[in-house]
Amino acid sequence: MTEMDPIFVIGLAILLRETHGSNWRRRWVYAATAFCTLFTLGLFFTYVRALIDPASGSVIDAIVVWLPPHTFSSFYALRTYHPFGFGT
């Protein structure tokens, strides 16, 4: 979905412009942006670490990997991942 990046950035700029006078709304926009970014990174590393089948896995499969009782084992698997191949 990298082709959608300009639309996301323009949309975020419009949201931030619309919240110009309101600090609490701007904070909500920042919090929602941070949450969505972390969520996307979590899904990305779920695919990179192959916690699901990369060829046939879906976003729903990736989300299920993070639900109990798999949460701690999934976190451990990602924590031990090193981008240069030094993880287990």
PyMOL Python script that loads the backbone (N, CA, C, O; Angstrom):
from pymol import cmd

cmd.read_pdbstr("""\
ATOM      1  N   MET A   1       0.813  -1.203   0.000  1.00  0.00           N
ATOM      2  CA  MET A   1       0.000   0.000   0.000  1.00  0.00           C
ATOM      3  C   MET A   1       0.857   1.267   0.000  1.00  0.00           C
ATOM      4  O   MET A   1       0.382   2.335   0.388  1.00  0.00           O
ATOM      5  N   THR A   2       2.083   1.160  -0.422  1.00  0.00           N
ATOM      6  CA  THR A   2       2.918   2.359  -0.438  1.00  0.00           C
ATOM      7  C   THR A   2       2.403   3.411  -1.409  1.00  0.00           C
ATOM      8  O   THR A   2       2.693   4.597  -1.256  1.00  0.00           O
ATOM      9  N   GLU A   3       1.643   2.981  -2.402  1.00  0.00           N
ATOM     10  CA  GLU A   3       1.087   3.961  -3.323  1.00  0.00           C
ATOM     11  C   GLU A   3       0.032   4.843  -2.646  1.00  0.00           C
ATOM     12  O   GLU A   3      -0.350   5.880  -3.189  1.00  0.00           O
ATOM     13  N   MET A   4      -0.437   4.436  -1.469  1.00  0.00           N
ATOM     14  CA  MET A   4      -1.418   5.226  -0.723  1.00  0.00           C
ATOM     15  C   MET A   4      -0.763   6.230   0.227  1.00  0.00           C
ATOM     16  O   MET A   4      -1.465   7.044   0.828  1.00  0.00           O
ATOM     17  N   ASP A   5       0.551   6.193   0.378  1.00  0.00           N
ATOM     18  CA  ASP A   5       1.234   7.095   1.302  1.00  0.00           C
ATOM     19  C   ASP A   5       0.918   8.569   1.075  1.00  0.00           C
ATOM     20  O   ASP A   5       0.659   9.281   2.045  1.00  0.00           O
ATOM     21  N   PRO A   6       0.929   9.059  -0.169  1.00  0.00           N
ATOM     22  CA  PRO A   6       0.585  10.480  -0.351  1.00  0.00           C
ATOM     23  C   PRO A   6      -0.817  10.821   0.152  1.00  0.00           C
ATOM     24  O   PRO A   6      -1.032  11.901   0.703  1.00  0.00           O
ATOM     25  N   ILE A   7      -1.751   9.926  -0.031  1.00  0.00           N
ATOM     26  CA  ILE A   7      -3.113  10.181   0.449  1.00  0.00           C
ATOM     27  C   ILE A   7      -3.150  10.202   1.970  1.00  0.00           C
ATOM     28  O   ILE A   7      -3.817  11.050   2.564  1.00  0.00           O
ATOM     29  N   PHE A   8      -2.432   9.265   2.609  1.00  0.00           N
ATOM     30  CA  PHE A   8      -2.381   9.249   4.074  1.00  0.00           C
ATOM     31  C   PHE A   8      -1.726  10.517   4.618  1.00  0.00           C
ATOM     32  O   PHE A   8      -2.205  11.097   5.592  1.00  0.00           O
ATOM     33  N   VAL A   9      -0.637  10.943   3.992  1.00  0.00           N
ATOM     34  CA  VAL A   9       0.071  12.136   4.465  1.00  0.00           C
ATOM     35  C   VAL A   9      -0.779  13.381   4.272  1.00  0.00           C
ATOM     36  O   VAL A   9      -0.829  14.237   5.155  1.00  0.00           O
ATOM     37  N   ILE A  10      -1.445  13.492   3.137  1.00  0.00           N
ATOM     38  CA  ILE A  10      -2.317  14.646   2.902  1.00  0.00           C
ATOM     39  C   ILE A  10      -3.485  14.636   3.886  1.00  0.00           C
ATOM     40  O   ILE A  10      -3.858  15.681   4.420  1.00  0.00           O
ATOM     41  N   GLY A  11      -4.056  13.466   4.125  1.00  0.00           N
ATOM     42  CA  GLY A  11      -5.145  13.369   5.104  1.00  0.00           C
ATOM     43  C   GLY A  11      -4.700  13.750   6.500  1.00  0.00           C
ATOM     44  O   GLY A  11      -5.426  14.442   7.213  1.00  0.00           O
ATOM     45  N   LEU A  12      -3.522  13.312   6.899  1.00  0.00           N
ATOM     46  CA  LEU A  12      -2.997  13.671   8.215  1.00  0.00           C
ATOM     47  C   LEU A  12      -2.732  15.166   8.302  1.00  0.00           C
ATOM     48  O   LEU A  12      -2.994  15.782   9.335  1.00  0.00           O
ATOM     49  N   ALA A  13      -2.216  15.756   7.231  1.00  0.00           N
ATOM     50  CA  ALA A  13      -1.983  17.203   7.213  1.00  0.00           C
ATOM     51  C   ALA A  13      -3.296  17.968   7.341  1.00  0.00           C
ATOM     52  O   ALA A  13      -3.357  18.984   8.034  1.00  0.00           O
ATOM     53  N   ILE A  14      -4.332  17.494   6.685  1.00  0.00           N
ATOM     54  CA  ILE A  14      -5.644  18.151   6.795  1.00  0.00           C
ATOM     55  C   ILE A  14      -6.173  18.029   8.221  1.00  0.00           C
ATOM     56  O   ILE A  14      -6.693  18.998   8.774  1.00  0.00           O
ATOM     57  N   LEU A  15      -6.044  16.835   8.823  1.00  0.00           N
ATOM     58  CA  LEU A  15      -6.488  16.665  10.213  1.00  0.00           C
ATOM     59  C   LEU A  15      -5.741  17.603  11.152  1.00  0.00           C
ATOM     60  O   LEU A  15      -6.355  18.221  12.021  1.00  0.00           O
ATOM     61  N   LEU A  16      -4.443  17.716  10.992  1.00  0.00           N
ATOM     62  CA  LEU A  16      -3.659  18.594  11.861  1.00  0.00           C
ATOM     63  C   LEU A  16      -4.001  20.059  11.621  1.00  0.00           C
ATOM     64  O   LEU A  16      -4.009  20.855  12.559  1.00  0.00           O
ATOM     65  N   ARG A  17      -4.281  20.417  10.380  1.00  0.00           N
ATOM     66  CA  ARG A  17      -4.659  21.799  10.094  1.00  0.00           C
ATOM     67  C   ARG A  17      -6.022  22.131  10.714  1.00  0.00           C
ATOM     68  O   ARG A  17      -6.224  23.235  11.221  1.00  0.00           O
ATOM     69  N   GLU A  18      -6.949  21.176  10.671  1.00  0.00           N
ATOM     70  CA  GLU A  18      -8.282  21.400  11.221  1.00  0.00           C
ATOM     71  C   GLU A  18      -8.269  21.507  12.746  1.00  0.00           C
ATOM     72  O   GLU A  18      -9.183  22.086  13.332  1.00  0.00           O
ATOM     73  N   THR A  19      -7.250  20.960  13.384  1.00  0.00           N
ATOM     74  CA  THR A  19      -7.172  21.020  14.845  1.00  0.00           C
ATOM     75  C   THR A  19      -6.221  22.114  15.303  1.00  0.00           C
ATOM     76  O   THR A  19      -5.658  22.029  16.394  1.00  0.00           O
ATOM     77  N   HIS A  20      -6.034  23.141  14.481  1.00  0.00           N
ATOM     78  CA  HIS A  20      -5.051  24.191  14.750  1.00  0.00           C
ATOM     79  C   HIS A  20      -5.262  24.880  16.100  1.00  0.00           C
ATOM     80  O   HIS A  20      -4.289  25.116  16.816  1.00  0.00           O
ATOM     81  N   GLY A  21      -6.483  25.202  16.461  1.00  0.00           N
ATOM     82  CA  GLY A  21      -6.724  25.957  17.695  1.00  0.00           C
ATOM     83  C   GLY A  21      -6.995  25.095  18.909  1.00  0.00           C
ATOM     84  O   GLY A  21      -7.099  25.621  20.018  1.00  0.00           O
ATOM     85  N   SER A  22      -7.111  23.804  18.739  1.00  0.00           N
ATOM     86  CA  SER A  22      -7.505  22.927  19.838  1.00  0.00           C
ATOM     87  C   SER A  22      -6.363  21.963  20.190  1.00  0.00           C
ATOM     88  O   SER A  22      -6.032  21.060  19.421  1.00  0.00           O
ATOM     89  N   ASN A  23      -5.774  22.180  21.370  1.00  0.00           N
ATOM     90  CA  ASN A  23      -4.655  21.332  21.786  1.00  0.00           C
ATOM     91  C   ASN A  23      -5.077  19.892  22.048  1.00  0.00           C
ATOM     92  O   ASN A  23      -4.351  18.963  21.694  1.00  0.00           O
ATOM     93  N   TRP A  24      -6.251  19.693  22.668  1.00  0.00           N
ATOM     94  CA  TRP A  24      -6.639  18.324  23.006  1.00  0.00           C
ATOM     95  C   TRP A  24      -6.986  17.535  21.747  1.00  0.00           C
ATOM     96  O   TRP A  24      -6.714  16.336  21.689  1.00  0.00           O
ATOM     97  N   ARG A  25      -7.574  18.169  20.746  1.00  0.00           N
ATOM     98  CA  ARG A  25      -7.838  17.456  19.478  1.00  0.00           C
ATOM     99  C   ARG A  25      -6.540  17.113  18.761  1.00  0.00           C
ATOM    100  O   ARG A  25      -6.405  16.030  18.193  1.00  0.00           O
ATOM    101  N   ARG A  26      -5.593  18.032  18.788  1.00  0.00           N
ATOM    102  CA  ARG A  26      -4.300  17.775  18.160  1.00  0.00           C
ATOM    103  C   ARG A  26      -3.596  16.612  18.869  1.00  0.00           C
ATOM    104  O   ARG A  26      -2.971  15.776  18.217  1.00  0.00           O
ATOM    105  N   ARG A  27      -3.695  16.559  20.181  1.00  0.00           N
ATOM    106  CA  ARG A  27      -3.102  15.442  20.928  1.00  0.00           C
ATOM    107  C   ARG A  27      -3.757  14.115  20.554  1.00  0.00           C
ATOM    108  O   ARG A  27      -3.076  13.094  20.457  1.00  0.00           O
ATOM    109  N   TRP A  28      -5.077  14.122  20.342  1.00  0.00           N
ATOM    110  CA  TRP A  28      -5.768  12.901  19.920  1.00  0.00           C
ATOM    111  C   TRP A  28      -5.306  12.461  18.534  1.00  0.00           C
ATOM    112  O   TRP A  28      -5.145  11.268  18.273  1.00  0.00           O
ATOM    113  N   VAL A  29      -5.095  13.430  17.653  1.00  0.00           N
ATOM    114  CA  VAL A  29      -4.604  13.093  16.314  1.00  0.00           C
ATOM    115  C   VAL A  29      -3.209  12.485  16.420  1.00  0.00           C
ATOM    116  O   VAL A  29      -2.923  11.474  15.777  1.00  0.00           O
ATOM    117  N   TYR A  30      -2.333  13.097  17.229  1.00  0.00           N
ATOM    118  CA  TYR A  30      -0.990  12.537  17.421  1.00  0.00           C
ATOM    119  C   TYR A  30      -1.044  11.145  18.046  1.00  0.00           C
ATOM    120  O   TYR A  30      -0.312  10.251  17.623  1.00  0.00           O
ATOM    121  N   ALA A  31      -1.896  10.955  19.037  1.00  0.00           N
ATOM    122  CA  ALA A  31      -2.019   9.652  19.693  1.00  0.00           C
ATOM    123  C   ALA A  31      -2.544   8.596  18.717  1.00  0.00           C
ATOM    124  O   ALA A  31      -2.039   7.474  18.686  1.00  0.00           O
ATOM    125  N   ALA A  32      -3.548   8.950  17.926  1.00  0.00           N
ATOM    126  CA  ALA A  32      -4.096   8.008  16.944  1.00  0.00           C
ATOM    127  C   ALA A  32      -3.051   7.678  15.880  1.00  0.00           C
ATOM    128  O   ALA A  32      -2.953   6.531  15.444  1.00  0.00           O
ATOM    129  N   THR A  33      -2.275   8.667  15.463  1.00  0.00           N
ATOM    130  CA  THR A  33      -1.217   8.432  14.476  1.00  0.00           C
ATOM    131  C   THR A  33      -0.154   7.505  15.041  1.00  0.00           C
ATOM    132  O   THR A  33       0.288   6.582  14.357  1.00  0.00           O
ATOM    133  N   ALA A  34       0.264   7.738  16.280  1.00  0.00           N
ATOM    134  CA  ALA A  34       1.273   6.883  16.916  1.00  0.00           C
ATOM    135  C   ALA A  34       0.752   5.460  17.078  1.00  0.00           C
ATOM    136  O   ALA A  34       1.478   4.499  16.824  1.00  0.00           O
ATOM    137  N   PHE A  35      -0.504   5.319  17.500  1.00  0.00           N
ATOM    138  CA  PHE A  35      -1.088   3.990  17.678  1.00  0.00           C
ATOM    139  C   PHE A  35      -1.140   3.246  16.343  1.00  0.00           C
ATOM    140  O   PHE A  35      -0.750   2.080  16.268  1.00  0.00           O
ATOM    141  N   CYS A  36      -1.615   3.906  15.301  1.00  0.00           N
ATOM    142  CA  CYS A  36      -1.714   3.257  13.987  1.00  0.00           C
ATOM    143  C   CYS A  36      -0.334   2.893  13.444  1.00  0.00           C
ATOM    144  O   CYS A  36      -0.172   1.849  12.812  1.00  0.00           O
ATOM    145  N   THR A  37       0.653   3.740  13.683  1.00  0.00           N
ATOM    146  CA  THR A  37       2.014   3.440  13.243  1.00  0.00           C
ATOM    147  C   THR A  37       2.560   2.215  13.961  1.00  0.00           C
ATOM    148  O   THR A  37       3.128   1.327  13.324  1.00  0.00           O
ATOM    149  N   LEU A  38       2.397   2.155  15.277  1.00  0.00           N
ATOM    150  CA  LEU A  38       2.874   0.998  16.044  1.00  0.00           C
ATOM    151  C   LEU A  38       2.126  -0.274  15.652  1.00  0.00           C
ATOM    152  O   LEU A  38       2.726  -1.345  15.560  1.00  0.00           O
ATOM    153  N   PHE A  39       0.834  -0.159  15.423  1.00  0.00           N
ATOM    154  CA  PHE A  39       0.033  -1.304  15.000  1.00  0.00           C
ATOM    155  C   PHE A  39       0.525  -1.836  13.652  1.00  0.00           C
ATOM    156  O   PHE A  39       0.664  -3.045  13.468  1.00  0.00           O
ATOM    157  N   THR A  40       0.785  -0.930  12.719  1.00  0.00           N
ATOM    158  CA  THR A  40       1.272  -1.330  11.410  1.00  0.00           C
ATOM    159  C   THR A  40       2.652  -1.970  11.507  1.00  0.00           C
ATOM    160  O   THR A  40       2.918  -2.968  10.838  1.00  0.00           O
ATOM    161  N   LEU A  41       3.528  -1.407  12.331  1.00  0.00           N
ATOM    162  CA  LEU A  41       4.845  -2.009  12.519  1.00  0.00           C
ATOM    163  C   LEU A  41       4.733  -3.401  13.134  1.00  0.00           C
ATOM    164  O   LEU A  41       5.472  -4.309  12.757  1.00  0.00           O
ATOM    165  N   GLY A  42       3.809  -3.570  14.081  1.00  0.00           N
ATOM    166  CA  GLY A  42       3.587  -4.891  14.659  1.00  0.00           C
ATOM    167  C   GLY A  42       3.155  -5.906  13.618  1.00  0.00           C
ATOM    168  O   GLY A  42       3.648  -7.034  13.602  1.00  0.00           O
ATOM    169  N   LEU A  43       2.234  -5.507  12.746  1.00  0.00           N
ATOM    170  CA  LEU A  43       1.804  -6.409  11.671  1.00  0.00           C
ATOM    171  C   LEU A  43       2.941  -6.685  10.692  1.00  0.00           C
ATOM    172  O   LEU A  43       3.103  -7.813  10.227  1.00  0.00           O
ATOM    173  N   PHE A  44       3.718  -5.666  10.382  1.00  0.00           N
ATOM    174  CA  PHE A  44       4.851  -5.835   9.470  1.00  0.00           C
ATOM    175  C   PHE A  44       5.848  -6.849  10.029  1.00  0.00           C
ATOM    176  O   PHE A  44       6.274  -7.758   9.316  1.00  0.00           O
ATOM    177  N   PHE A  45       6.221  -6.697  11.301  1.00  0.00           N
ATOM    178  CA  PHE A  45       7.185  -7.621  11.882  1.00  0.00           C
ATOM    179  C   PHE A  45       6.597  -9.009  12.096  1.00  0.00           C
ATOM    180  O   PHE A  45       7.339  -9.989  12.158  1.00  0.00           O
ATOM    181  N   THR A  46       5.287  -9.107  12.208  1.00  0.00           N
ATOM    182  CA  THR A  46       4.648 -10.420  12.272  1.00  0.00           C
ATOM    183  C   THR A  46       4.879 -11.167  10.964  1.00  0.00           C
ATOM    184  O   THR A  46       5.149 -12.368  10.969  1.00  0.00           O
ATOM    185  N   TYR A  47       4.772 -10.458   9.850  1.00  0.00           N
ATOM    186  CA  TYR A  47       5.046 -11.090   8.552  1.00  0.00           C
ATOM    187  C   TYR A  47       6.540 -11.355   8.372  1.00  0.00           C
ATOM    188  O   TYR A  47       6.922 -12.420   7.885  1.00  0.00           O
ATOM    189  N   VAL A  48       7.386 -10.404   8.756  1.00  0.00           N
ATOM    190  CA  VAL A  48       8.826 -10.568   8.586  1.00  0.00           C
ATOM    191  C   VAL A  48       9.341 -11.754   9.390  1.00  0.00           C
ATOM    192  O   VAL A  48      10.175 -12.522   8.908  1.00  0.00           O
ATOM    193  N   ARG A  49       8.857 -11.900  10.585  1.00  0.00           N
ATOM    194  CA  ARG A  49       9.315 -12.976  11.470  1.00  0.00           C
ATOM    195  C   ARG A  49       8.653 -14.300  11.109  1.00  0.00           C
ATOM    196  O   ARG A  49       8.983 -15.334  11.691  1.00  0.00           O
ATOM    197  N   ALA A  50       7.729 -14.283  10.162  1.00  0.00           N
ATOM    198  CA  ALA A  50       7.022 -15.477   9.687  1.00  0.00           C
ATOM    199  C   ALA A  50       6.270 -16.165  10.817  1.00  0.00           C
ATOM    200  O   ALA A  50       6.282 -17.392  10.922  1.00  0.00           O
ATOM    201  N   LEU A  51       5.615 -15.375  11.662  1.00  0.00           N
ATOM    202  CA  LEU A  51       4.753 -15.946  12.695  1.00  0.00           C
ATOM    203  C   LEU A  51       3.485 -16.515  12.076  1.00  0.00           C
ATOM    204  O   LEU A  51       2.788 -17.320  12.695  1.00  0.00           O
ATOM    205  N   ILE A  52       3.192 -16.093  10.856  1.00  0.00           N
ATOM    206  CA  ILE A  52       2.112 -16.683  10.066  1.00  0.00           C
ATOM    207  C   ILE A  52       2.703 -17.039   8.708  1.00  0.00           C
ATOM    208  O   ILE A  52       3.834 -16.657   8.407  1.00  0.00           O
ATOM    209  N   ASP A  53       1.969 -17.747   7.906  1.00  0.00           N
ATOM    210  CA  ASP A  53       2.454 -18.114   6.582  1.00  0.00           C
ATOM    211  C   ASP A  53       2.499 -16.857   5.708  1.00  0.00           C
ATOM    212  O   ASP A  53       1.450 -16.289   5.406  1.00  0.00           O
ATOM    213  N   PRO A  54       3.693 -16.410   5.294  1.00  0.00           N
ATOM    214  CA  PRO A  54       3.790 -15.166   4.515  1.00  0.00           C
ATOM    215  C   PRO A  54       3.072 -15.229   3.171  1.00  0.00           C
ATOM    216  O   PRO A  54       2.629 -14.200   2.661  1.00  0.00           O
ATOM    217  N   ALA A  55       2.952 -16.423   2.592  1.00  0.00           N
ATOM    218  CA  ALA A  55       2.331 -16.535   1.270  1.00  0.00           C
ATOM    219  C   ALA A  55       0.813 -16.474   1.344  1.00  0.00           C
ATOM    220  O   ALA A  55       0.174 -15.869   0.483  1.00  0.00           O
ATOM    221  N   SER A  56       0.228 -17.097   2.368  1.00  0.00           N
ATOM    222  CA  SER A  56      -1.232 -17.172   2.411  1.00  0.00           C
ATOM    223  C   SER A  56      -1.846 -16.501   3.632  1.00  0.00           C
ATOM    224  O   SER A  56      -3.070 -16.470   3.757  1.00  0.00           O
ATOM    225  N   GLY A  57      -1.032 -15.964   4.537  1.00  0.00           N
ATOM    226  CA  GLY A  57      -1.564 -15.325   5.739  1.00  0.00           C
ATOM    227  C   GLY A  57      -2.248 -14.006   5.431  1.00  0.00           C
ATOM    228  O   GLY A  57      -1.878 -13.298   4.495  1.00  0.00           O
ATOM    229  N   SER A  58      -3.246 -13.693   6.232  1.00  0.00           N
ATOM    230  CA  SER A  58      -3.978 -12.440   6.047  1.00  0.00           C
ATOM    231  C   SER A  58      -3.744 -11.541   7.256  1.00  0.00           C
ATOM    232  O   SER A  58      -3.112 -11.944   8.233  1.00  0.00           O
ATOM    233  N   VAL A  59      -4.257 -10.332   7.178  1.00  0.00           N
ATOM    234  CA  VAL A  59      -4.146  -9.403   8.303  1.00  0.00           C
ATOM    235  C   VAL A  59      -4.864  -9.976   9.521  1.00  0.00           C
ATOM    236  O   VAL A  59      -4.385  -9.822  10.645  1.00  0.00           O
ATOM    237  N   ILE A  60      -5.994 -10.629   9.319  1.00  0.00           N
ATOM    238  CA  ILE A  60      -6.724 -11.245  10.432  1.00  0.00           C
ATOM    239  C   ILE A  60      -5.864 -12.304  11.106  1.00  0.00           C
ATOM    240  O   ILE A  60      -5.837 -12.387  12.334  1.00  0.00           O
ATOM    241  N   ASP A  61      -5.158 -13.117  10.318  1.00  0.00           N
ATOM    242  CA  ASP A  61      -4.246 -14.110  10.897  1.00  0.00           C
ATOM    243  C   ASP A  61      -3.155 -13.436  11.713  1.00  0.00           C
ATOM    244  O   ASP A  61      -2.788 -13.920  12.784  1.00  0.00           O
ATOM    245  N   ALA A  62      -2.635 -12.320  11.212  1.00  0.00           N
ATOM    246  CA  ALA A  62      -1.585 -11.602  11.934  1.00  0.00           C
ATOM    247  C   ALA A  62      -2.108 -11.029  13.240  1.00  0.00           C
ATOM    248  O   ALA A  62      -1.396 -11.032  14.244  1.00  0.00           O
ATOM    249  N   ILE A  63      -3.342 -10.537  13.244  1.00  0.00           N
ATOM    250  CA  ILE A  63      -3.925  -9.997  14.471  1.00  0.00           C
ATOM    251  C   ILE A  63      -4.167 -11.114  15.480  1.00  0.00           C
ATOM    252  O   ILE A  63      -3.920 -10.930  16.672  1.00  0.00           O
ATOM    253  N   VAL A  64      -4.640 -12.256  15.027  1.00  0.00           N
ATOM    254  CA  VAL A  64      -4.910 -13.383  15.922  1.00  0.00           C
ATOM    255  C   VAL A  64      -3.639 -13.845  16.617  1.00  0.00           C
ATOM    256  O   VAL A  64      -3.689 -14.308  17.757  1.00  0.00           O
ATOM    257  N   VAL A  65      -2.489 -13.723  15.937  1.00  0.00           N
ATOM    258  CA  VAL A  65      -1.217 -14.114  16.541  1.00  0.00           C
ATOM    259  C   VAL A  65      -0.960 -13.307  17.810  1.00  0.00           C
ATOM    260  O   VAL A  65      -0.298 -13.792  18.727  1.00  0.00           O
ATOM    261  N   TRP A  66      -1.475 -12.083  17.873  1.00  0.00           N
ATOM    262  CA  TRP A  66      -1.211 -11.213  19.023  1.00  0.00           C
ATOM    263  C   TRP A  66      -2.263 -11.323  20.118  1.00  0.00           C
ATOM    264  O   TRP A  66      -2.116 -10.699  21.169  1.00  0.00           O
ATOM    265  N   LEU A  67      -3.319 -12.099  19.901  1.00  0.00           N
ATOM    266  CA  LEU A  67      -4.346 -12.258  20.931  1.00  0.00           C
ATOM    267  C   LEU A  67      -3.931 -13.344  21.919  1.00  0.00           C
ATOM    268  O   LEU A  67      -3.158 -14.236  21.570  1.00  0.00           O
ATOM    269  N   PRO A  68      -4.445 -13.272  23.161  1.00  0.00           N
ATOM    270  CA  PRO A  68      -4.132 -14.333  24.122  1.00  0.00           C
ATOM    271  C   PRO A  68      -4.609 -15.670  23.578  1.00  0.00           C
ATOM    272  O   PRO A  68      -5.639 -15.707  22.905  1.00  0.00           O
ATOM    273  N   PRO A  69      -3.926 -16.744  23.832  1.00  0.00           N
ATOM    274  CA  PRO A  69      -2.773 -16.960  24.715  1.00  0.00           C
ATOM    275  C   PRO A  69      -1.433 -16.811  24.005  1.00  0.00           C
ATOM    276  O   PRO A  69      -0.409 -17.178  24.582  1.00  0.00           O
ATOM    277  N   HIS A  70      -1.393 -16.291  22.780  1.00  0.00           N
ATOM    278  CA  HIS A  70      -0.155 -16.231  22.000  1.00  0.00           C
ATOM    279  C   HIS A  70       0.625 -14.940  22.204  1.00  0.00           C
ATOM    280  O   HIS A  70       1.716 -14.800  21.651  1.00  0.00           O
ATOM    281  N   THR A  71       0.111 -14.001  22.971  1.00  0.00           N
ATOM    282  CA  THR A  71       0.687 -12.663  23.050  1.00  0.00           C
ATOM    283  C   THR A  71       2.149 -12.687  23.486  1.00  0.00           C
ATOM    284  O   THR A  71       3.001 -12.103  22.817  1.00  0.00           O
ATOM    285  N   PHE A  72       2.446 -13.348  24.588  1.00  0.00           N
ATOM    286  CA  PHE A  72       3.807 -13.318  25.119  1.00  0.00           C
ATOM    287  C   PHE A  72       4.786 -14.071  24.221  1.00  0.00           C
ATOM    288  O   PHE A  72       5.924 -13.636  24.050  1.00  0.00           O
ATOM    289  N   SER A  73       4.359 -15.191  23.647  1.00  0.00           N
ATOM    290  CA  SER A  73       5.264 -15.926  22.752  1.00  0.00           C
ATOM    291  C   SER A  73       5.518 -15.128  21.474  1.00  0.00           C
ATOM    292  O   SER A  73       6.627 -15.158  20.941  1.00  0.00           O
ATOM    293  N   SER A  74       4.509 -14.417  20.978  1.00  0.00           N
ATOM    294  CA  SER A  74       4.698 -13.584  19.784  1.00  0.00           C
ATOM    295  C   SER A  74       5.632 -12.426  20.086  1.00  0.00           C
ATOM    296  O   SER A  74       6.501 -12.096  19.279  1.00  0.00           O
ATOM    297  N   PHE A  75       5.454 -11.808  21.248  1.00  0.00           N
ATOM    298  CA  PHE A  75       6.341 -10.710  21.633  1.00  0.00           C
ATOM    299  C   PHE A  75       7.775 -11.211  21.769  1.00  0.00           C
ATOM    300  O   PHE A  75       8.708 -10.533  21.338  1.00  0.00           O
ATOM    301  N   TYR A  76       7.961 -12.382  22.361  1.00  0.00           N
ATOM    302  CA  TYR A  76       9.297 -12.950  22.506  1.00  0.00           C
ATOM    303  C   TYR A  76       9.922 -13.234  21.138  1.00  0.00           C
ATOM    304  O   TYR A  76      11.105 -12.971  20.924  1.00  0.00           O
ATOM    305  N   ALA A  77       9.130 -13.767  20.223  1.00  0.00           N
ATOM    306  CA  ALA A  77       9.641 -14.068  18.884  1.00  0.00           C
ATOM    307  C   ALA A  77      10.088 -12.799  18.173  1.00  0.00           C
ATOM    308  O   ALA A  77      11.105 -12.812  17.481  1.00  0.00           O
ATOM    309  N   LEU A  78       9.355 -11.710  18.328  1.00  0.00           N
ATOM    310  CA  LEU A  78       9.743 -10.454  17.693  1.00  0.00           C
ATOM    311  C   LEU A  78      10.924  -9.812  18.404  1.00  0.00           C
ATOM    312  O   LEU A  78      11.770  -9.182  17.770  1.00  0.00           O
ATOM    313  N   ARG A  79      10.979  -9.972  19.712  1.00  0.00           N
ATOM    314  CA  ARG A  79      12.062  -9.374  20.486  1.00  0.00           C
ATOM    315  C   ARG A  79      13.394 -10.021  20.143  1.00  0.00           C
ATOM    316  O   ARG A  79      14.433  -9.361  20.172  1.00  0.00           O
ATOM    317  N   THR A  80      13.369 -11.301  19.819  1.00  0.00           N
ATOM    318  CA  THR A  80      14.608 -11.994  19.484  1.00  0.00           C
ATOM    319  C   THR A  80      14.984 -11.809  18.023  1.00  0.00           C
ATOM    320  O   THR A  80      16.052 -12.257  17.607  1.00  0.00           O
ATOM    321  N   TYR A  81      14.144 -11.168  17.244  1.00  0.00           N
ATOM    322  CA  TYR A  81      14.447 -10.934  15.826  1.00  0.00           C
ATOM    323  C   TYR A  81      15.449  -9.787  15.703  1.00  0.00           C
ATOM    324  O   TYR A  81      15.293  -8.744  16.339  1.00  0.00           O
ATOM    325  N   HIS A  82      16.447  -9.984  14.904  1.00  0.00           N
ATOM    326  CA  HIS A  82      17.419  -8.942  14.621  1.00  0.00           C
ATOM    327  C   HIS A  82      17.460  -8.786  13.103  1.00  0.00           C
ATOM    328  O   HIS A  82      17.591  -9.779  12.388  1.00  0.00           O
ATOM    329  N   PRO A  83      17.349  -7.562  12.601  1.00  0.00           N
ATOM    330  CA  PRO A  83      17.260  -7.386  11.143  1.00  0.00           C
ATOM    331  C   PRO A  83      18.468  -7.906  10.368  1.00  0.00           C
ATOM    332  O   PRO A  83      18.383  -8.110   9.157  1.00  0.00           O
ATOM    333  N   PHE A  84      19.582  -8.120  11.045  1.00  0.00           N
ATOM    334  CA  PHE A  84      20.777  -8.605  10.362  1.00  0.00           C
ATOM    335  C   PHE A  84      20.987 -10.108  10.552  1.00  0.00           C
ATOM    336  O   PHE A  84      22.038 -10.644  10.200  1.00  0.00           O
ATOM    337  N   GLY A  85      19.978 -10.784  11.113  1.00  0.00           N
ATOM    338  CA  GLY A  85      20.028 -12.229  11.182  1.00  0.00           C
ATOM    339  C   GLY A  85      20.676 -12.803  12.432  1.00  0.00           C
ATOM    340  O   GLY A  85      21.057 -13.973  12.430  1.00  0.00           O
ATOM    341  N   PHE A  86      20.816 -12.023  13.502  1.00  0.00           N
ATOM    342  CA  PHE A  86      21.462 -12.519  14.710  1.00  0.00           C
ATOM    343  C   PHE A  86      20.459 -13.087  15.708  1.00  0.00           C
ATOM    344  O   PHE A  86      20.860 -13.505  16.794  1.00  0.00           O
ATOM    345  N   GLY A  87      19.178 -13.116  15.380  1.00  0.00           N
ATOM    346  CA  GLY A  87      18.163 -13.630  16.302  1.00  0.00           C
ATOM    347  C   GLY A  87      18.066 -15.142  16.226  1.00  0.00           C
ATOM    348  O   GLY A  87      18.726 -15.788  15.412  1.00  0.00           O
ATOM    349  N   THR A  88      17.229 -15.690  17.095  1.00  0.00           N
ATOM    350  CA  THR A  88      17.022 -17.135  17.086  1.00  0.00           C
ATOM    351  C   THR A  88      15.766 -17.458  16.345  1.00  0.00           C
ATOM    352  O   THR A  88      15.406 -18.629  16.221  1.00  0.00           O
TER     353      THR A  88
END
""", "prot")
cmd.dss("prot")
cmd.show_as("cartoon", "prot")
cmd.util.cbc("prot")
cmd.orient("prot")
